[in-house]
Amino acid sequence: MKQKPLALAAALFVGLLGSVHFVSAAAPTPVAALMSSKAQQGLLLGMATAGQSTLAVGGNGVILRSTDGGGWTQVKSPVDSALTQIAFADRQQGWAVGHDHAILHSADGGQNWTLQNWQPEVAAPLFAVLPLDANRVIAAGAFSSLKLTTDGGRRWTDLDVPALSAEKYHFNALTRLRDGRLLVAGEHGLVGLSADGSAWQRVATPYEGSFFGALPVGEHGALVFGMRGNVFYADDPQTGQWEKIETGTTASLFGGSVLGEDAILVGADGVIVRVNTSQRKTSAILVKGLNRDQVFAAVQMTSQRMIVAGDKGVLKLTLPRQ
């Protein structure tokens, strides 16, 4: 399939291709996002669950909330900067990050949001956020930005991580492996590991393109994915031994979710790929009537349904039988 052109909407997907650098043109003070009846159809870049609710964030500071994946309500956002990712530590405590170095916090499951950090002068979007608990949260983004809070976001500290930041590559994804270690992935095949979020080490990978996402697999393993359909698996990233998984697509992959032994990856050209993590085999998921002329940036899974979000908004899909 022909790759979708690199328009601004596509570029917002975690710094697509790692070559699009943004300079903020934001006002001196943050401006609240406009409320719109069409927010559900707009650019959406990240999703997360909080209890029985699913939340999505995207362009112009939009935050949406749903209890069934079908009906969505826009909630008030303190910024109109594009929001790129959202994650929750539990049913109540959540964070969203985005352009203008913005970090937002919710203490009530995503119904209300306050601004904890906003630094447009830094000119470095944040692309990933990972709450370890209600107090410790890590945020990562462009030009090796890495921030840590240990008090729920009252104070955010910029981390100096020479092992990862010498080239100022973009950090695009954060995840926690099932053994508790933390993993960051980004441009030029960058992967880093940490035990606590403060000290990081770089691990070898066989790929020089950009990784846009990472998922925990198995007891110690990880799945990383990104440009041109490239997916790699390691039983333990520490070893630097990665196995390439053939996906049958050259469409870049931006988002992923794990359901049992399956990892569901989504990306450009409306691609949805199922990876059996135990057998390392892939198959395309074909949804009847799905428009392929779109980019998916995020996916959330249950056993009965799939919710995808991207440049044309959010969709609730019924999983076809295997």
ZINORJO-V144913 format. One line per field, one symbol per residue. ss: DSSP state (A for helix, B for strand, O for the rest). psi: psi as a letter, one per 20 degrees, with the letter a starting at -180 (. if undefined). burial: # if it has 24 or more other C-alpha atoms within 12 Angstrom, else .. A space follows every 50 residues. Layout:
# ZINORJO-V144913
ss->???
psi->???
burial->???
This chain:
# ZINORJO-V144913
ss->OOOOOOOAAAAOOOOAAAOOOOOOOOOOOOOOOOOOOOAAAOOBBBBBBB OOBBBBBBAAAOBBBBOOOOOOBBBOOOOOOOBBBBBBOOOOOBBBBBAA AOBBBBOOOOOOOBBBBOOAAAOOOBBBBBBOOOOOBBBBBAAAOBBBBO OOOOOOBBOOOAAAAOOOOOBBBBBBOOOOOBBBBBAAAOBBBBOOOOOB BBBOOOOOOOBBBBBBBOOOBBBBBBAAAOBBBBOOAAAOOOBBBOOOOO OOBBBBBBBOOBBBBBBAAAOBBBBBOOOOBBBBOOOOOOOOOOOBBBBB BOOOBBBBBBOOBBBBBBOOOO
psi->qpqpqmrgghhhnllpijiopqppkqrhqqpqqqppijhhjapphqqrqo cjqpqqqbqkjppqpqiiigpqppqppiqjqpphqqqqhahgorqqrbrk kppqqpjkkjhqqqphpomhhhloqpiqpophaihpqpqqbqlkpoqpqj kjjhppppponhhhjgikqpohqqrprijiqqpqqbqkjppqqqhiigpq qqqqqjqjappirqqppahjrqpqqcqkjppqqphohhhjoqppppijqj pqphqqqpocipppqqbrkkpoppoohhilqqqqooppjpoimrpphqqp qahhrppqqbikbpqpqppqq.
burial->..##....##########.#.#...#...#.##.....############ ..##############..#..############################# #######.############.############################. .##..#....#..##..##########...##############..##.# #######.##########.###################.#.##.#.#.## #########..################..######......#.####### ##...############.....
